Amino acid sequence: VLHMKDKGVSRRDVIQQGIVAGVSATPAAKFLGLDKKVSKKPEGLLAVSSGNGIRTVAEAIERMRNGADTLDAAVSGVNIVEDDPNDMSVGYGGLPNEDGVVELDACVMHGPTARAGSVGSLRNIRYPSKVAQLVLERTDHIMLVADGALEFAKMHGFTEEDLLTGKARERWVRWKEQLSDSDDYLDPKDDQFIEDRPTGTITCLTLNERGEMSGTTTTSGLAFKIPGRVGDSPIIGAGLYVDNEVGACGSTGRGEANIIVVENMRRGMQPEDAIMDVIERVCHQTKETRLLHEPGKPNFQLQFYAIRKDGKHGGGAIYPSNYAVDDGSGAKHLPCQSQF
């Protein structure tokens, strides 16, 4: 894997750094008061992930202990879940689209260089986070999708494989059989009705002793989606955002807006407060009846996970949830602050 320090500055670097500068032309230190309120250097290593990332954070810490770049560590961590057939929201074994085909989305962002890469609607490749990292390292682009992303992965030695496991296929068949009372499918004999459409994902954020941060988010997206659908997860600023002068945020669920969380931290907010400000805004702005349990209460889940440059971290969600963290003392789950 190429390390970021070996990469030169390209036209794409200038473009990406311009995105960061465009968000705010005022130095982050002025907003945060880093010289007074926040230490610029963290006390040690830190990895934060969604609740399904307990092994992810442990792996990321171990990689950084051995000298790995923060992005390499984050990607290696989520590869464990991408490879796990029992996690049906990520990678191999993920729930398929409405045609029974697994389509994956992923993005990465490297804080020290402000560079990013992502892939959308990628089929037949088990590790979309690795392909997203290659987009960052080996192209002048930020995002590749569908057939273009697949051909790019194959060009770099990835092998195509069927990602639909028997367990995921059975879940998809049950959903298909229950779509309508007027089609020619018979309901399953055990009458196990599938009501929910999982939107799970995994994100991983990393921080080393030098204050370098990176992150990745990877998912199989909304279960049984329309083929070609790309969600928020691979969109830089939506599913993931890293500003090495301030902090990083990733999310899972529906309705991501991670760049706003980071900008809240830029203005001096604690990670949990920065998250809950956005959660409250999402709940307030969710107006469609089909998306509500009752006024102001969405019928979907959304979780954010954030780290700040000094090592402060937090998690927040619409409804009770948890997140995984390892600060070098061992991986553990912590509760997210919740809106409801």
SVG drawing of the C-alpha trace seen along z (x, -y; Angstrom):
<svg xmlns="http://www.w3.org/2000/svg" viewBox="-54 -34 62 58">
<polyline fill="none" stroke="black" stroke-width="0.4" points="0.0,0.0 1.3,-3.4 1.8,-5.8 0.6,-9.3 4.0,-10.8 5.3,-9.3 2.7,-11.1 3.4,-14.4 1.1,-17.3 -1.2,-17.1 -3.9,-19.3 -6.4,-17.1 -4.7,-17.9 -5.2,-21.6 -8.9,-21.0 -9.5,-19.0 -7.7,-21.5 -9.8,-24.2 -12.9,-22.4 -11.7,-22.5 -10.7,-26.2 -14.0,-27.0 -15.9,-25.8 -14.2,-28.4 -11.4,-30.8 -10.7,-31.4 -8.0,-29.2 -9.3,-26.5 -7.1,-27.5 -8.9,-30.9 -12.3,-29.1 -11.2,-26.5 -8.8,-28.7 -6.4,-25.8 -3.8,-27.7 -6.2,-28.0 -9.0,-25.4 -7.7,-22.4 -4.3,-20.7 -3.1,-20.3 -1.5,-17.0 -3.6,-14.0 -2.4,-11.9 -2.1,-8.7 -3.6,-6.6 -7.4,-6.6 -9.8,-4.6 -13.5,-5.1 -16.1,-3.1 -19.8,-2.3 -21.2,0.3 -20.3,3.2 -16.6,2.2 -15.3,3.5 -12.8,5.7 -12.2,2.8 -10.9,0.3 -8.7,3.0 -7.1,3.7 -6.7,0.1 -4.9,-0.6 -2.6,2.4 -1.7,1.2 -0.9,-2.3 1.2,-0.9 3.3,0.8 3.8,-2.4 0.9,-2.3 -0.5,-5.5 -3.8,-6.5 -5.7,-5.7 -4.1,-2.3 -5.0,-1.5 -8.7,-2.6 -9.1,-0.6 -7.5,2.5 -9.9,2.2 -13.1,2.1 -11.7,4.9 -12.5,7.3 -16.2,6.4 -16.3,6.3 -15.0,9.8 -17.6,11.0 -20.6,12.8 -22.6,12.4 -22.6,8.6 -25.3,8.2 -24.8,4.5 -21.2,4.4 -19.1,6.1 -19.3,9.9 -22.7,11.1 -24.3,7.7 -28.0,7.6 -28.5,7.1 -30.5,4.7 -34.0,5.6 -32.5,7.8 -30.5,9.9 -27.1,8.3 -24.8,6.9 -23.8,3.3 -21.2,1.7 -20.3,-2.0 -17.2,-3.3 -15.1,-6.4 -11.9,-7.3 -10.3,-10.6 -6.7,-11.2 -6.4,-14.1 -2.8,-15.1 -3.1,-15.6 -6.9,-16.5 -7.3,-13.9 -10.2,-11.7 -11.4,-8.7 -14.7,-6.8 -16.6,-4.2 -20.3,-3.8 -22.5,-0.9 -19.5,1.4 -20.3,5.0 -18.3,8.3 -15.5,6.8 -15.3,7.7 -13.3,4.7 -14.7,1.5 -12.8,-0.5 -9.5,0.7 -10.7,-0.3 -11.7,-3.8 -8.2,-4.1 -6.7,-3.3 -8.9,-5.9 -7.3,-8.4 -3.8,-7.2 -3.7,-6.3 -6.1,-8.7 -6.8,-12.4 -10.4,-11.7 -12.4,-11.5 -15.2,-9.1 -15.7,-6.1 -19.0,-4.3 -20.5,-1.1 -18.7,0.5 -15.9,-2.1 -15.2,-1.3 -15.3,2.4 -12.9,2.1 -10.5,-0.1 -10.5,2.5 -9.8,5.4 -7.0,3.3 -5.4,3.2 -5.6,6.9 -8.9,7.3 -10.7,10.6 -14.4,10.6 -16.5,12.9 -20.2,13.5 -20.8,11.5 -24.3,12.9 -24.2,15.5 -26.9,18.1 -28.1,16.2 -28.4,12.9 -30.0,14.6 -32.7,16.2 -33.5,12.8 -33.8,11.3 -36.1,14.1 -38.4,13.7 -38.6,9.9 -39.4,10.6 -42.1,13.1 -43.9,10.6 -43.9,7.6 -47.4,8.1 -50.5,10.2 -51.2,10.2 -48.0,11.7 -47.2,15.4 -45.0,15.9 -46.4,17.8 -45.8,16.6 -43.2,18.5 -44.7,21.4 -43.4,20.0 -45.0,16.6 -41.9,14.7 -42.7,11.3 -39.8,9.0 -40.7,5.5 -37.4,3.6 -34.9,2.8 -31.5,2.6 -29.3,-0.5 -26.3,0.5 -22.9,-0.6 -19.4,-0.8 -17.2,-3.8 -13.8,-4.0 -11.9,-7.2 -8.3,-7.1 -5.9,-9.5 -2.2,-9.1 0.2,-10.8 1.2,-13.3 -2.4,-14.5 -2.9,-12.9 -6.4,-11.7 -8.1,-9.6 -11.4,-7.9 -13.4,-5.5 -17.0,-4.5 -18.2,-1.4 -21.6,0.2 -23.8,2.4 -26.4,-0.4 -30.1,-0.2 -31.3,3.4 -33.3,4.2 -32.6,0.8 -33.2,-0.1 -30.2,1.1 -27.7,-1.7 -28.7,-3.6 -25.8,-5.3 -26.5,-6.6 -24.8,-9.2 -22.1,-6.9 -19.5,-7.3 -20.1,-11.0 -17.3,-13.1 -18.8,-15.5 -22.0,-13.4 -20.9,-9.9 -17.4,-11.0 -15.4,-14.1 -11.9,-14.7 -10.3,-18.1 -6.8,-17.4 -6.8,-20.8 -10.1,-20.2 -11.5,-16.6 -13.3,-13.9 -16.8,-12.5 -18.4,-9.4 -21.9,-8.1 -24.3,-5.2 -28.0,-5.0 -30.0,-7.4 -29.4,-11.1 -25.7,-11.8 -24.2,-15.3 -20.8,-14.8 -19.2,-18.0 -21.6,-20.0 -20.5,-18.1 -16.8,-18.9 -17.7,-22.5 -19.5,-22.6 -16.3,-21.3 -14.3,-24.0 -16.5,-26.6 -15.4,-25.1 -18.2,-22.6 -17.5,-19.3 -17.9,-16.2 -21.2,-15.1 -22.6,-18.6 -21.6,-19.0 -23.3,-15.8 -26.5,-16.4 -26.9,-19.8 -27.0,-18.0 -29.3,-15.2 -31.8,-17.8 -31.6,-19.6 -32.3,-16.3 -35.3,-15.5 -36.7,-19.0 -36.2,-19.0 -37.8,-15.6 -41.3,-16.5 -42.5,-13.7 -45.2,-11.6 -43.7,-8.4 -40.5,-9.1 -42.1,-9.9 -43.5,-8.0 -45.0,-11.2 -44.2,-14.9 -40.5,-15.5 -39.7,-11.8 -38.2,-10.1 -39.0,-6.4 -35.3,-5.8 -32.1,-5.7 -29.0,-7.9 -25.8,-7.8 -22.7,-10.0 -19.3,-9.2 -16.7,-12.0 -13.2,-12.6 -11.5,-15.9 -7.8,-16.7 -7.0,-16.6 -8.5,-13.1 -11.9,-14.0 -14.6,-11.7 -18.3,-11.1 -21.3,-9.4 -24.8,-10.6 -28.0,-9.1 -31.7,-9.7 -32.5,-6.6 -30.4,-4.8 -27.3,-3.2 -23.6,-2.6 -20.2,-3.1 -16.9,-1.3 -13.7,-3.0 -10.1,-2.0 -7.8,-4.6 -4.9,-2.1 -6.3,-0.5 -8.6,2.0 -11.7,1.9 -15.0,1.2 -18.5,0.0 -19.8,-3.3 -23.3,-4.7 -24.3,-7.3 -26.2,-10.3 -29.7,-10.1 -32.3,-12.6 -35.2,-10.3"/>
</svg>
